[in-house]
Amino acid sequence: MKLNMAEEEDYMSDSFINVQEDIRPGLPMLRQIREARRKEEKQQEANLKNRQKSLKEEEQERRNVGLKNALGCENKGFALLQKMGYKSGQALGKSGGGIVEPIPLNIKTGKSGIGHEASLKRKAEEKLESYRKKIHMKNQAEEKAAEQFRMRLKNKQDEMKLEGDLRRSQRACQQLDAQKNIQVPREAWYWLRLEEETEEDEEEKEQDEDEYKSEDLSVLEKLQILTSYLREEHLYCIWCGTAYEDKEDLSSNCPGPTSADHD
């Protein structure tokens, strides 16, 4: 009795340890998943073996078997060819220039009529061509819009440059006229207008505004007129930034009367 109790209480023995189950976290769940997957695979294999083939599948298998096997003497057409001297593997025709293999079968499995697939193919090609045209037109429109934007930006930059050149010319004209004691400009817009004026000059300011509003000249035309005045009256070129000694010195050393001549 004591021996039996000792054997039962000996929980450190090999037999006791080997009986213990592996209790690592998540291990029972993994075993259940593997077992379920194994059962599912066996069930799928059994279903494939026991599944009854459809009529189409049976026809396809019989057709494939028939196409793989060469025609024998039991075939009437092949027998007639042999009587006319044909041998297996030989090309058709008197001179042997015909086909060697039979014309392949093109099995039609759908319910659509003859020519329906060609019609679908043609419609798909037309749809693709229409899509390509739309993409091409869209790309052209985007390129045109980008070109117009670049032109507007360039025109704006050119306009800002012309306005800057005009202000420089007006400032130079005012300084050069002052050096010659010219109190009044030849035209009101030849000089830069003062931003701050006294109350005594309010009436003159209103008259000047009327003159500026009635002016029909563009910025480019004003710049051309004013630079010509500076060259003739003061022998000065705003792009060279130099006042020349005489007309001969101006014509020989200045590239020209426009900004493009100085690029």
C-alpha positions in Angstrom: 0.0 0.0 0.0 2.8 2.3 0.9 4.6 1.5 -2.3 1.5 2.3 -4.3 1.2 5.7 -2.6 4.8 6.4 -3.2 4.4 5.7 -6.9 1.4 8.0 -7.0 3.1 10.8 -5.2 6.2 10.6 -7.3 5.2 13.5 -9.6 8.9 14.1 -10.6 9.1 10.7 -12.4 9.5 10.4 -16.2 6.1 8.8 -16.6 4.4 11.7 -14.8 6.3 14.4 -16.8 5.6 12.7 -20.2 1.9 12.6 -19.4 1.8 16.4 -19.0 0.3 18.2 -21.9 2.1 21.1 -23.6 0.3 24.2 -22.3 2.2 26.9 -24.3 0.0 29.9 -25.0 -1.9 29.7 -28.3 -0.9 26.1 -29.0 -4.3 24.5 -28.6 -5.8 27.1 -31.0 -3.1 26.3 -33.6 -3.8 22.6 -33.4 -7.5 23.2 -33.9 -6.9 25.3 -36.9 -4.5 22.7 -38.5 -6.9 19.9 -37.8 -9.8 21.9 -39.3 -7.7 22.7 -42.4 -6.7 19.0 -42.8 -10.3 17.9 -42.6 -11.4 20.5 -45.2 -8.7 19.4 -47.6 -9.7 15.7 -47.3 -13.4 16.7 -47.9 -12.4 18.6 -51.0 -10.5 15.7 -52.4 -13.4 13.3 -51.7 -15.8 15.7 -53.4 -13.6 15.9 -56.5 -13.5 12.1 -56.7 -17.2 11.6 -56.1 -18.4 14.5 -58.2 -20.3 13.5 -61.3 -19.0 15.2 -64.5 -21.3 17.4 -66.5 -22.3 16.6 -70.0 -20.1 19.4 -71.4 -17.1 18.1 -69.5 -17.7 14.5 -70.8 -18.0 15.8 -74.4 -14.8 17.8 -74.0 -12.9 14.7 -72.7 -14.2 12.5 -75.5 -13.3 15.2 -78.1 -9.8 15.6 -76.7 -9.3 11.8 -76.8 -10.5 11.7 -80.4 -8.3 14.5 -81.6 -5.2 13.0 -79.9 -5.6 9.7 -81.8 -4.7 9.4 -85.4 -7.2 8.3 -88.0 -7.2 4.6 -88.7 -8.2 2.3 -91.5 -11.7 2.1 -90.1 -12.2 5.7 -91.1 -13.8 5.7 -94.6 -12.2 9.0 -95.6 -8.7 7.9 -94.5 -9.3 4.5 -96.3 -10.1 6.4 -99.6 -7.0 8.5 -99.2 -4.9 5.3 -98.8 -6.3 3.8 -101.9 -5.3 6.9 -103.8 -1.7 6.5 -102.6 -1.7 8.6 -99.5 0.6 7.6 -96.7 0.3 8.7 -93.0 2.4 11.8 -92.4 2.5 12.8 -96.1 1.4 16.3 -97.3 -1.8 16.5 -99.4 -1.7 17.3 -103.1 -0.3 15.8 -106.2 3.1 17.5 -105.7 3.0 17.1 -101.9 2.7 20.9 -101.2 -0.5 20.7 -99.2 -1.1 20.6 -95.5 0.2 17.8 -93.3 -1.9 18.3 -90.2 -5.7 18.4 -90.3 -7.5 21.8 -90.1 -7.9 22.5 -86.4 -11.4 22.5 -84.9 -12.8 25.8 -83.6 -15.4 24.7 -81.1 -18.2 27.3 -80.5 -19.5 26.9 -77.0 -21.7 30.0 -76.6 -25.3 30.5 -77.7 -24.6 33.6 -79.8 -25.0 33.5 -83.6 -22.3 33.3 -86.2 -20.4 36.6 -86.5 -21.4 37.8 -83.0 -17.9 37.5 -81.6 -16.5 39.5 -84.6 -19.2 42.2 -84.0 -18.2 42.3 -80.3 -14.5 42.6 -81.3 -15.3 45.4 -83.7 -17.4 47.3 -81.1 -14.6 47.0 -78.6 -12.1 48.3 -81.1 -14.4 51.3 -81.9 -14.8 52.0 -78.2 -11.1 51.9 -77.7 -10.5 54.2 -80.7 -13.1 56.6 -79.4 -11.4 56.6 -76.0 -8.1 57.3 -77.6 -9.5 60.2 -79.5 -11.0 61.7 -76.3 -7.7 61.3 -74.5 -5.9 63.0 -77.5 -8.4 65.8 -77.6 -8.1 66.3 -73.8 -4.3 66.4 -74.1 -4.5 68.9 -76.9 -6.8 71.1 -74.8 -4.5 70.9 -71.9 -1.5 71.8 -74.0 -3.4 74.7 -75.6 -4.4 76.0 -72.1 -0.9 75.7 -70.9 0.4 77.6 -74.0 -2.2 80.3 -73.5 -1.2 80.6 -69.9 2.5 80.9 -70.8 1.6 83.6 -73.4 -0.4 85.6 -70.9 2.4 85.3 -68.3 5.0 86.4 -70.9 2.8 89.3 -72.0 2.4 90.4 -68.4 6.1 90.2 -67.8 6.8 92.2 -71.0 4.2 94.8 -70.0 5.8 95.1 -66.5 9.2 95.5 -68.2 7.9 98.2 -70.5 6.3 100.1 -67.6 9.7 99.9 -65.7 11.6 101.2 -68.7 9.0 104.0 -69.1 9.5 105.1 -65.4 13.2 105.0 -65.8 12.9 107.2 -68.9 10.6 109.6 -67.1 13.0 109.9 -64.2 16.0 110.4 -66.5 14.1 113.0 -68.5 13.1 114.9 -65.4 16.7 115.0 -64.2 18.2 115.9 -67.5 15.6 118.6 -68.2 16.3 120.1 -64.7 20.0 120.2 -65.6 19.1 122.4 -68.6 16.7 124.6 -66.5 13.6 123.3 -68.2 10.8 124.0 -65.8 7.9 122.4 -67.8 8.1 119.1 -69.6 7.3 119.0 -73.3 4.4 116.6 -72.5 2.9 116.1 -69.1 3.7 112.4 -69.0 7.4 113.0 -69.9 8.1 113.4 -66.1 7.2 111.3 -63.2 4.2 112.7 -61.2 4.8 113.6 -57.6 2.9 111.3 -55.2 2.5 114.1 -52.6 1.2 117.5 -53.5 0.1 120.5 -51.6 -3.4 121.8 -51.4 -2.5 124.7 -53.7 -1.8 122.2 -56.5 -5.1 120.4 -56.2 -6.6 122.2 -59.3 -3.5 121.5 -61.3 -3.7 117.8 -60.2 -7.2 117.5 -61.5 -6.2 119.1 -64.8 -3.3 116.6 -65.1 -5.6 113.7 -64.4 -7.9 114.8 -67.2 -4.9 115.0 -69.5 -3.7 111.5 -68.5 -7.2 110.1 -69.0 -7.5 111.6 -72.4 -4.2 110.1 -73.4 -4.6 107.4 -76.0 -1.0 106.3 -76.3 0.1 102.9 -75.1 3.0 102.2 -72.8 5.1 101.1 -75.7 4.3 104.2 -77.8 5.1 106.4 -74.8 8.4 104.6 -74.3 9.4 105.0 -78.0 8.5 108.7 -78.0 10.3 109.4 -74.7 13.5 107.5 -75.6 13.6 109.3 -78.9 13.3 112.6 -77.1 16.1 111.7 -74.7 18.4 110.6 -77.6 17.8 113.8 -79.7 17.6 116.4 -76.9 20.0 115.0 -74.3 22.0 112.4 -76.3 21.1 109.9 -73.6 20.3 106.2 -73.8 18.4 104.6 -70.8 19.6 101.1 -71.7 23.3 102.2 -71.9 22.8 104.5 -68.9 25.2 107.0 -70.6 24.9 110.6 -71.9 27.1 110.8 -75.0 29.1 113.8 -76.1 27.5 114.3 -79.6 25.3 112.5 -82.1 28.3 110.8 -83.8 29.4 109.4 -80.4 25.8 108.2 -79.8 25.4 106.5 -83.2 28.8 104.8 -83.1 28.8 103.5 -79.4 25.1 102.9 -78.7 23.8 99.6 -80.2 20.4 101.0 -81.0 17.2 102.9 -79.9 15.4 99.8 -78.5 15.8 97.4 -75.6 16.2 94.4 -78.0 19.2 96.1 -79.6 20.9 96.0 -76.2 20.3 92.2 -75.5 
